[in-house]
Amino acid sequence: MKRALWLGLSVVVLSGCPSTGIVCRAGTERCGNGCSDFTSDSRNCGGCGQACLGSQVCTAGECKCRAGTTLCDGQCVVLENDPKNCGMCGQACDGGQVCFDTTCGDHCPAGAVRCGGACALLDSDALNCGACGRACPDSQSCRGGSCTWDLVAACLSTGQLAGLQSGSDRRGPLVPMGSGPVSLAQVGDVLLVLDTIDNRVLQAKLPSLEQLPPVVATGASPNHLLAAPPYVYSVNSISHTVQVLRVSDAGCPAGSDAGCAETGDGGIGLMTVGAVDTGANTFPQAAAKVGSALFVPLWGDIGANAAAGQKVMKIDVSNPASPTITNTIDLKYGAPGVDLFPFDAGEPPTSRPYAVVELDGGVWVALNNTTDGTPLTPRGPGVLALINPTDATVVKTVSMGAGCQNAVSVTTSGGKLFVSCGGAAVYDMSFRLIDTPASGVVRYDPASGSLSTWSPRCPPNDPSCLVVLPSRLVVRDGRVYLGDQNGGRIFVADLAADGTMTERRGYAGSAGGPIQACGVDLTVGFSNVSDIISLP
């Protein structure tokens, strides 16, 4: 039974060019001997071979000035340091002078480097990143003198990755990656990609996102990857195991099998060193690490075997070769410290622990809180359970309110918790999603107990808009980025100091519609943003 990200929307959709044997994935088209994303590939913008200038990026199939630049006489320039357009278009510095911070001068200030007549901060200048004239490709940012993406999204249903730039909200070109990328983790300059269809850990080079050779096998239907170098943990749902891998520079020992991946072409070595079985019908979903212990939510089966889940398992990984189950924390209805806030006095809720994070030394678990059968109808609001990691007891449970049902993801930022809610999904007879009431994002402040909500929706009376089905989320640069499991979109909200979330990118957004992060194949009709990672 597949439980990878909510309804298990893990179909790989390929479309393209059968006449030549080249098959392009959704959102890309044939270009030369391969496929390209004409909407955001600066080398092939709007068509094959149509390259943008170095100061431009490709947005919606058109070459446009990159963030921080201004169009002056047909060229994209940085008004802060362009000697021919210093502070405003056409305002040139005198011969020999340089431009810095919109002002002409005789020399560059401390920390800036002269690049022609411009004074550039090589640590942060996307047109002079790390060296004069080294422009970052596509919509990448310059941080610490290196080009990088701010965020990377995984597209489960189309087998792709997409880099994004925060602030401008621009997406880079779609890059093929496995069959079903479901979870992302970073180790140095390598992005680890968990493939829930092919049951393996892939590697992508940062920032290009190009796939690297090393591949290591996981258990069946992996759903979450946690990096805590030198160890990496894969939570495998159907094989009900938590797998321990070690980052290794020594290569694979003689006689090793698919549980080891050699280093190669910039990839890291990974070797399985241990595993623990969480038990039949437990369906583990995620992991958080506190000290030398992992805390793993057990979602459980449906029907008679549901009781195998509704727990959080504490696993001692101080000896990675022999991880040991030390405690099982009961989150069932009526268990000590557990209140699932049922909507009525009918059938007791089934807690369905799904996601987990550590915050200020405590373990917070997001509970779906549904019925025991199919479909999984909400029997109460989404719930957060706080667990004391030392004595493995439930400290308290917190309701996310009736407007948040089916809590599916949780993350932290600034001492606060952010929960995404899948809602009470409604389907028609063809199993087409037609509504998700009580879905969105809740921000919870553990100190004050205050809640604030944000619920992105399609425009009223627009049958062409795919219903929003929230998935995983991250918070970066004062904004909340929410993935969507139905339309392959990312919705963005500005986060105010008082916790209010105001839609920035969405159908009610002040900065335009949602970011189309993943391609949509019309033969299937949905696209799944399965994970979003924020890169340092």
TORMARVO-233743 format. One record per residue (C-alpha): residue number from 1; residue in three letters; chain; x, y, z. Coordinates in steps of 0.1 Angstrom, whole numbers, plus 5000, padded with zeros to 4 digits. Each point is the difference from the previous one (the first is absolute). Layout:
N
   seq   type   mol      x      y      z
   NUM    ALA     A      X      Y      Z
...
This chain:
536
   seq   type   mol      x      y      z
     1    MET     A   5000   5000   5000
     2    LYS     A   5016   5033   4989
     3    ARG     A   5000   5029   5023
     4    ALA     A   5025   5024   4983
     5    LEU     A   4987   5035   5007
     6    TRP     A   4964   4998   5008
     7    LEU     A   4981   4982   4972
     8    GLY     A   5031   4985   4985
     9    LEU     A   4998   5019   4968
    10    SER     A   5032   4985   4987
    11    VAL     A   4993   4994   4963
    12    VAL     A   5028   5009   4976
    13    VAL     A   4988   5018   4970
    14    LEU     A   5021   5002   4969
    15    SER     A   4990   5018   4968
    16    GLY     A   5019   5011   4970
    17    CYS     A   5015   4988   4967
    18    PRO     A   4995   4963   4992
    19    SER     A   5010   5005   4964
    20    THR     A   5037   5004   5009
    21    GLY     A   5001   4978   5031
    22    ILE     A   5005   5030   5023
    23    VAL     A   4973   5002   5026
    24    CYS     A   4996   5034   5018
    25    ARG     A   4985   5003   5034
    26    ALA     A   4971   5024   5008
    27    GLY     A   5009   5036   4997
    28    THR     A   5029   4994   4976
    29    GLU     A   5004   4997   4962
    30    ARG     A   5023   4985   4975
    31    CYS     A   5032   5020   4994
    32    GLY     A   5029   4985   4981
    33    ASN     A   5009   4966   5014
    34    GLY     A   4981   5007   5033
    35    CYS     A   4972   5019   5016
    36    SER     A   4998   5035   5013
    37    ASP     A   4976   5021   5021
    38    PHE     A   4993   5029   4976
    39    THR     A   4982   5020   5027
    40    SER     A   5031   5004   5023
    41    ASP     A   5032   4988   4983
    42    SER     A   5021   5030   4992
    43    ARG     A   5018   4980   4973
    44    ASN     A   4968   4991   4983
    45    CYS     A   4975   5027   5009
    46    GLY     A   4967   4997   4981
    47    GLY     A   5016   4976   4975
    48    CYS     A   5030   4978   4994
    49    GLY     A   5033   5019   4997
    50    GLN     A   4985   5034   5009
    51    ALA     A   5025   5011   5027
    52    CYS     A   4995   5030   5023
    53    LEU     A   5027   5025   5007
    54    GLY     A   5022   4995   5031
    55    SER     A   4981   5028   5018
    56    GLN     A   4967   4984   4992
    57    VAL     A   4980   4970   5012
    58    CYS     A   4972   4980   4983
    59    THR     A   4966   5006   5016
    60    ALA     A   4968   4986   4985
    61    GLY     A   5018   4993   4967
    62    GLU     A   5014   5036   4997
    63    CYS     A   5034   5014   5007
    64    LYS     A   4997   5026   5027
    65    CYS     A   5022   5020   5022
    66    ARG     A   5011   4980   5030
    67    ALA     A   4990   5012   5035
    68    GLY     A   5020   5031   5011
    69    THR     A   5005   5012   4965
    70    THR     A   4983   5027   4979
    71    LEU     A   4995   5003   4962
    72    CYS     A   5020   5030   4987
    73    ASP     A   5002   5005   4962
    74    GLY     A   4995   4963   4993
    75    GLN     A   5024   4987   5026
    76    CYS     A   4993   4987   5035
    77    VAL     A   5022   5019   5024
    78    VAL     A   5005   5003   5038
    79    LEU     A   4994   5037   5008
    80    GLU     A   5018   4996   5032
    81    ASN     A   5034   4995   4983
    82    ASP     A   4998   5005   4962
    83    PRO     A   5023   5029   4991
    84    LYS     A   4979   5008   4969
    85    ASN     A   4967   5000   5019
    86    CYS     A   5010   5009   5036
    87    GLY     A   4969   5004   5020
    88    MET     A   4978   5005   4970
    89    CYS     A   5000   4992   4963
    90    GLY     A   5023   5022   4980
    91    GLN     A   5018   5015   5030
    92    ALA     A   5036   4992   4992
    93    CYS     A   5031   5005   5022
    94    ASP     A   5029   5021   4988
    95    GLY     A   5028   4982   4983
    96    GLY     A   5020   4978   5024
    97    GLN     A   4974   5002   5028
    98    VAL     A   4982   4970   5014
    99    CYS     A   4964   4996   5011
   100    PHE     A   4990   4986   5034
   101    ASP     A   4967   5002   5018
   102    THR     A   4986   5023   4972
   103    THR     A   5029   5025   5006
   104    CYS     A   5030   5008   4978
   105    GLY     A   5034   5001   5017
   106    ASP     A   5037   4997   4994
   107    HIS     A   5004   4966   5016
   108    CYS     A   4981   4970   5014
   109    PRO     A   4992   4999   5037
   110    ALA     A   5015   4973   5023
   111    GLY     A   4985   4966   4992
   112    ALA     A   4991   5008   4964
   113    VAL     A   5020   4990   4970
   114    ARG     A   5004   5020   4968
   115    CYS     A   4985   4982   4970
   116    GLY     A   5005   5023   4971
   117    GLY     A   4984   5032   5012
   118    ALA     A   4977   4982   5025
   119    CYS     A   5007   4994   5036
   120    ALA     A   4987   4965   5007
   121    LEU     A   4995   4981   5032
   122    LEU     A   5012   4966   4988
   123    ASP     A   4982   4982   5029
   124    SER     A   4966   5011   4988
   125    ASP     A   5001   5014   4965
   126    ALA     A   4982   4976   4976
   127    LEU     A   5018   5015   4970
   128    ASN     A   5034   4998   5017
   129    CYS     A   4997   4971   5023
   130    GLY     A   5033   4991   5015
   131    ALA     A   5019   5016   4971
   132    CYS     A   4995   5029   4976
   133    GLY     A   4977   4990   4971
   134    ARG     A   4989   4967   5015
   135    ALA     A   4962   5002   4996
   136    CYS     A   4978   4975   5017
   137    PRO     A   4979   4979   4976
   138    ASP     A   4963   5002   4998
   139    SER     A   4984   5015   5031
   140    GLN     A   5026   4989   5025
   141    SER     A   5011   5022   5029
   142    CYS     A   5035   5009   5010
   143    ARG     A   5009   4991   5036
   144    GLY     A   5035   4999   5014
   145    GLY     A   5014   5004   4966
   146    SER     A   4983   4969   4986
   147    CYS     A   4969   4997   4978
   148    THR     A   4972   4980   5016
   149    TRP     A   4963   4995   5001
   150    ASP     A   4981   5013   5030
   151    LEU     A   4975   4972   4999
   152    VAL     A   4996   4967   4982
   153    ALA     A   4967   4982   4994
   154    ALA     A   4995   4964   4992
   155    CYS     A   4973   4989   4975
   156    LEU     A   4988   4965   5009
   157    SER     A   4976   4993   4972
   158    THR     A   5023   5012   4972
   159    GLY     A   5035   4989   5013
   160    GLN     A   5016   5035   5000
   161    LEU     A   5017   5026   5022
   162    ALA     A   4996   5038   4997
   163    GLY     A   5022   5027   5016
   164    LEU     A   4984   5032   5011
   165    GLN     A   5012   5035   5010
   166    SER     A   4983   5015   5031
   167    GLY     A   4990   5036   4997
   168    SER     A   4995   5000   4962
   169    ASP     A   4981   4967   5003
   170    ARG     A   5016   4989   4967
   171    ARG     A   5003   4963   4991
   172    GLY     A   5030   4985   4982
   173    PRO     A   4997   4973   4973
   174    LEU     A   4984   4967   5009
   175    VAL     A   5027   4973   5003
   176    PRO     A   4993   4963   4997
   177    MET     A   5006   4980   5032
   178    GLY     A   4991   4964   5004
   179    SER     A   4964   4987   4999
   180    GLY     A   4984   5013   5032
   181    PRO     A   5020   5025   5021
   182    VAL     A   4982   5003   5033
   183    SER     A   5025   5015   5025
   184    LEU     A   5031   5022   4999
   185    ALA     A   5030   5004   5023
   186    GLN     A   5033   5018   4996
   187    VAL     A   5035   4988   5008
   188    GLY     A   5026   5026   4990
   189    ASP     A   4997   5009   4963
   190    VAL     A   4980   4968   4993
   191    LEU     A   4962   4998   5001
   192    LEU     A   4987   4966   5010
   193    VAL     A   4968   4990   4983
   194    LEU     A   4978   4972   5014
   195    ASP     A   4982   4981   4972
   196    THR     A   4969   4984   5013
   197    ILE     A   4992   4981   4968
   198    ASP     A   5035   4985   4992
   199    ASN     A   5008   4996   5038
   200    ARG     A   5034   5017   5000
   201    VAL     A   5019   5031   5010
   202    LEU     A   5011   5021   4970
   203    GLN     A   5025   5029   5000
   204    ALA     A   4999   5033   4982
   205    LYS     A   5029   5025   4997
   206    LEU     A   4993   5034   5015
   207    PRO     A   4991   5024   4985
   208    SER     A   4996   4985   4966
   209    LEU     A   4977   4972   5013
   210    GLU     A   5016   4977   4975
   211    GLN     A   4998   4963   5011
   212    LEU     A   5032   4985   5012
   213    PRO     A   5009   4963   4997
   214    PRO     A   4999   4987   5036
   215    VAL     A   4967   4982   5008
   216    VAL     A   4992   4979   5031
   217    ALA     A   4970   4978   5005
   218    THR     A   4974   5005   5028
   219    GLY     A   4971   4980   5014
   220    ALA     A   4967   5000   4983
   221    SER     A   4981   5033   4995
   222    PRO     A   5023   5024   5018
   223    ASN     A   4982   5032   5010
   224    HIS     A   5025   5022   5019
   225    LEU     A   5038   5006   5000
   226    LEU     A   5017   5016   5030
   227    ALA     A   5036   5012   4997
   228    ALA     A   5021   5003   5032
   229    PRO     A   5035   4995   4986
   230    PRO     A   5019   4978   5001
   231    TYR     A   4967   4980   5001
   232    VAL     A   4969   5001   4978
   233    TYR     A   4968   4983   5010
   234    SER     A   4974   4986   4975
   235    VAL     A   4965   4993   5014
   236    ASN     A   4985   4972   4978
   237    SER     A   4962   4998   5003
   238    ILE     A   4990   4966   4984
   239    SER     A   5030   4981   5012
   240    HIS     A   4995   5016   5035
   241    THR     A   5036   5007   5005
   242    VAL     A   5023   5029   5010
   243    GLN     A   5032   4996   4981
   244    VAL     A   5033   5015   5012
   245    LEU     A   5026   5011   4974
   246    ARG     A   5034   5014   5005
   247    VAL     A   5018   5026   4979
   248    SER     A   5033   4984   4990
   249    ASP     A   5030   5012   4981
   250    ALA     A   5016   4965   5001
   251    GLY     A   4978   4985   4974
   252    CYS     A   4981   4967   5002
   253    PRO     A   5017   4970   5016
   254    ALA     A   5007   4969   4980
   255    GLY     A   4969   4979   4996
   256    SER     A   4975   5028   5008
   257    ASP     A   4967   4999   4982
   258    ALA     A   4974   5026   4990
   259    GLY     A   5001   5013   5036
   260    CYS     A   5031   5021   4991
   261    ALA     A   5006   5028   4975
   262    GLU     A   5035   5009   4988
   263    THR     A   5011   5036   4998
   264    GLY     A   5001   5012   4964
   265    ASP     A   5000   5033   4980
   266    GLY     A   4996   5021   5031
   267    GLY     A   4975   4977   5017
   268    ILE     A   5004   4988   5036
   269    GLY     A   5004   4964   5011
   270    LEU     A   4971   4985   5019
   271    MET     A   4999   4966   5017
   272    THR     A   4972   4983   5019
   273    VAL     A   5014   4992   5035
   274    GLY     A   4968   4991   5019
   275    ALA     A   4962   4998   5000
   276    VAL     A   4972   4994   5024
   277    ASP     A   4966   4984   4993
   278    THR     A   4971   5021   5015
   279    GLY     A   4976   4971   4996
   280    ALA     A   4973   4987   4976
   281    ASN     A   4972   5025   4991
   282    THR     A   5018   5029   5016
   283    PHE     A   5008   5020   4969
   284    PRO     A   5026   5024   5014
   285    GLN     A   4999   5035   4984
   286    ALA     A   5027   5023   5011
   287    ALA     A   5028   5005   5026
   288    ALA     A   5014   5028   5022
   289    LYS     A   5033   4996   5019
   290    VAL     A   5005   5012   5036
   291    GLY     A   5034   4991   5014
   292    SER     A   5007   4964   4992
   293    ALA     A   4963   4991   4995
   294    LEU     A   4977   5000   4970
   295    PHE     A   4963   5006   5005
   296    VAL     A   4979   4983   4973
   297    PRO     A   4962   5005   4995
   298    LEU     A   4982   4967   4992
   299    TRP     A   4970   5007   4978
   300    GLY     A   4986   4965   5002
   301    ASP     A   4978   4979   4977
   302    ILE     A   4963   5004   4993
   303    GLY     A   4973   4979   5017
   304    ALA     A   5009   4971   5024
   305    ASN     A   5037   5009   4999
   306    ALA     A   4997   5037   5007
   307    ALA     A   5011   4994   5036
   308    ALA     A   5035   4992   4987
   309    GLY     A   5004   5036   4994
   310    GLN     A   4988   5031   5019
   311    LYS     A   5033   5001   5018
   312    VAL     A   5034   5016   4999
   313    MET     A   5030   4978   5003
   314    LYS     A   5032   5010   5018
   315    ILE     A   5031   4984   4984
   316    ASP     A   5035   5001   5016
   317    VAL     A   5025   5006   4972
   318    SER     A   5031   5005   5022
   319    ASN     A   5012   4967   4984
   320    PRO     A   4991   5006   4963
   321    ALA     A   5008   4964   4991
   322    SER     A   4974   4988   5025
   323    PRO     A   4971   5025   5005
   324    THR     A   4977   4990   5028
   325    ILE     A   4964   5008   5008
   326    THR     A   4999   5014   5036
   327    ASN     A   4965   5013   5003
   328    THR     A   4967   5001   4982
   329    ILE     A   4978   5030   5008
   330    ASP     A   4963   4995   4998
   331    LEU     A   4980   5027   4982
   332    LYS     A   4967   4982   4997
   333    TYR     A   4967   5016   5010
   334    GLY     A   4999   4999   5038
   335    ALA     A   5037   4993   5006
   336    PRO     A   5017   5019   5029
   337    GLY     A   5004   5037   4990
   338    VAL     A   4982   4995   4967
   339    ASP     A   4969   5021   4990
   340    LEU     A   4990   4997   4964
   341    PHE     A   4972   5026   5003
   342    PRO     A   4973   4979   4982
   343    PHE     A   4974   5019   4981
   344    ASP     A   4972   4979   5015
   345    ALA     A   4994   4971   5023
   346    GLY     A   4998   4974   4972
   347    GLU     A   5028   4978   4988
   348    PRO     A   5033   5007   5019
   349    PRO     A   5027   5017   4979
   350    THR     A   5030   4981   4987
   351    SER     A   5030   5022   5007
   352    ARG     A   5022   4991   4969
   353    PRO     A   5034   5016   5009
   354    TYR     A   5015   5013   4968
   355    ALA     A   5028   5025   5004
   356    VAL     A   5025   5010   5028
   357    VAL     A   5024   5027   5009
   358    GLU     A   5022   5010   5029
   359    LEU     A   4996   5035   5015
   360    ASP     A   5018   5013   5031
   361    GLY     A   5008   4964   5012
   362    GLY     A   4964   4988   4996
   363    VAL     A   4986   4976   4974
   364    TRP     A   4968   5013   4982
   365    VAL     A   4980   4975   4980
   366    ALA     A   4972   5009   4974
   367    LEU     A   4970   4978   5002
   368    ASN     A   4975   4995   4970
   369    ASN     A   4972   4992   5025
   370    THR     A   4976   4980   4978
   371    THR     A   4976   4971   4999
   372    ASP     A   5013   4965   4999
   373    GLY     A   4988   4990   4966
   374    THR     A   4999   5012   4964
   375    PRO     A   4996   5027   4991
   376    LEU     A   5019   5016   5029
   377    THR     A   4974   5025   5012
   378    PRO     A   5012   5025   5026
   379    ARG     A   4986   4993   5034
   380    GLY     A   5016   5030   5016
   381    PRO     A   5024   5028   4992
   382    GLY     A   5036   4996   4991
   383    VAL     A   5019   4995   5033
   384    LEU     A   5035   5006   5012
   385    ALA     A   5013   4977   5028
   386    LEU     A   5030   5011   5021
   387    ILE     A   5022   4972   5012
   388    ASN     A   5026   5002   5027
   389    PRO     A   5030   4983   4983
   390    THR     A   5016   4991   5033
   391    ASP     A   4973   4979   5017
   392    ALA     A   4980   4994   4967
   393    THR     A   4967   5013   5014
   394    VAL     A   4973   5021   4984
   395    VAL     A   5002   5035   5015
   396    LYS     A   4969   5013   4983
   397    THR     A   4980   5001   4968
   398    VAL     A   4990   5032   4982
   399    SER     A   4971   5005   4976
   400    MET     A   5007   5019   4968
   401    GLY     A   4963   5009   4998
   402    ALA     A   4971   4989   4979
   403    GLY     A   5015   5019   4970
   404    CYS     A   5030   4976   5000
   405    GLN     A   4991   4964   4993
   406    ASN     A   5023   4972   4990
   407    ALA     A   5034   5015   5012
   408    VAL     A   5026   4987   4975
   409    SER     A   5032   5019   5006
   410    VAL     A   5017   5020   5027
   411    THR     A   5031   5022   5000
   412    THR     A   5015   5026   5023
   413    SER     A   5013   5036   4996
   414    GLY     A   5009   5026   5027
   415    GLY     A   4987   4978   5028
   416    LYS     A   4966   4995   4984
   417    LEU     A   4983   4970   4984
   418    PHE     A   4985   5001   4965
   419    VAL     A   4975   4972   4992
   420    SER     A   4986   4993   4965
   421    CYS     A   4965   4985   4999
   422    GLY     A   4987   4978   4972
   423    GLY     A   4964   5007   5009
   424    ALA     A   4969   4978   4997
   425    ALA     A   5006   4990   4964
   426    VAL     A   4969   4995   4978
   427    TYR     A   5002   4979   4969
   428    ASP     A   4975   4993   4972
   429    MET     A   4991   4966   4986
   430    SER     A   5031   5000   4978
   431    PHE     A   5022   5006   5030
   432    ARG     A   5006   5036   4988
   433    LEU     A   5007   5024   5028
   434    ILE     A   4973   5026   5001
   435    ASP     A   5004   5017   5034
   436    THR     A   5023   5002   5030
   437    PRO     A   4981   5019   5028
   438    ALA     A   5020   5007   5032
   439    SER     A   5033   4999   4982
   440    GLY     A   5029   5025   5001
   441    VAL     A   5027   5010   5025
   442    VAL     A   4999   5006   5038
   443    ARG     A   5028   5019   5019
   444    TYR     A   5001   4990   5036
   445    ASP     A   5020   5018   5027
   446    PRO     A   5008   4976   5028
   447    ALA     A   5008   5029   5024
   448    SER     A   4967   5019   4997
   449    GLY     A   4978   4972   4986
   450    SER     A   4988   5023   4972
   451    LEU     A   4990   4987   4966
   452    SER     A   4999   5017   4966
   453    THR     A   4988   4985   4967
   454    TRP     A   5003   5004   4963
   455    SER     A   4979   4981   4975
   456    PRO     A   5009   5003   4963
   457    ARG     A   4971   4993   4977
   458    CYS     A   4991   4999   4963
   459    PRO     A   4981   5030   4986
   460    PRO     A   4962   4997   5005
   461    ASN     A   4982   4983   4971
   462    ASP     A   5031   4990   4981
   463    PRO     A   4996   4964   4990
   464    SER     A   5034   5000   4982
   465    CYS     A   5019   5006   5033
   466    LEU     A   5013   4968   5017
   467    VAL     A   4989   4999   5036
   468    VAL     A   5027   5008   5025
   469    LEU     A   5012   4970   5020
   470    PRO     A   5028   5011   5024
   471    SER     A   5031   4979   5005
   472    ARG     A   5034   5008   5016
   473    LEU     A   5010   5036   5008
   474    VAL     A   5031   5021   5010
   475    VAL     A   5005   5035   5014
   476    ARG     A   5027   5022   4985
   477    ASP     A   5008   5037   5000
   478    GLY     A   4968   5009   5017
   479    ARG     A   4978   4980   4977
   480    VAL     A   4981   4967   5001
   481    TYR     A   5004   4977   4970
   482    LEU     A   4973   4974   4997
   483    GLY     A   5001   4971   4976
   484    ASP     A   4969   4987   4983
   485    GLN     A   4993   4963   4992
   486    ASN     A   4974   5006   4974
   487    GLY     A   5011   5027   4976
   488    GLY     A   5038   4999   5005
   489    ARG     A   5000   5036   5013
   490    ILE     A   5017   5018   5028
   491    PHE     A   4980   5027   5019
   492    VAL     A   5018   5027   5018
   493    ALA     A   4989   5021   5030
   494    ASP     A   5017   5030   5016
   495    LEU     A   5005   4995   5037
   496    ALA     A   4995   5030   5022
   497    ALA     A   5015   5006   5034
   498    ASP     A   4967   4993   5017
   499    GLY     A   4998   4966   4983
   500    THR     A   4975   5010   4974
   501    MET     A   5004   4983   4966
   502    THR     A   4990   5020   4969
   503    GLU     A   4999   4983   4967
   504    ARG     A   5027   5013   4976
   505    ARG     A   5000   4974   4972
   506    GLY     A   4966   4983   4995
   507    TYR     A   4967   5008   4985
   508    ALA     A   4994   5027   5025
   509    GLY     A   5037   5010   5001
   510    SER     A   5013   5035   4998
   511    ALA     A   5030   4989   4978
   512    GLY     A   4981   4977   4976
   513    GLY     A   4989   4964   4997
   514    PRO     A   5017   4970   5017
   515    ILE     A   5034   4989   4988
   516    GLN     A   4995   4971   4975
   517    ALA     A   5028   4979   5015
   518    CYS     A   4993   4967   4983
   519    GLY     A   4987   4990   4965
   520    VAL     A   4965   4988   4996
   521    ASP     A   4992   4971   4977
   522    LEU     A   4965   5005   4986
   523    THR     A   4995   4962   4996
   524    VAL     A   5001   4996   5037
   525    GLY     A   4988   5034   5011
   526    PHE     A   5020   5006   5031
   527    SER     A   5036   5008   5011
   528    ASN     A   5015   4995   5035
   529    VAL     A   5025   5023   5018
   530    SER     A   5011   4974   5025
   531    ASP     A   5027   5019   5018
   532    ILE     A   5017   5034   5002
   533    ILE     A   5034   5006   5016
   534    SER     A   5016   5033   5009
   535    LEU     A   5037   5001   4992
   536    PRO     A   5024   5019   5024
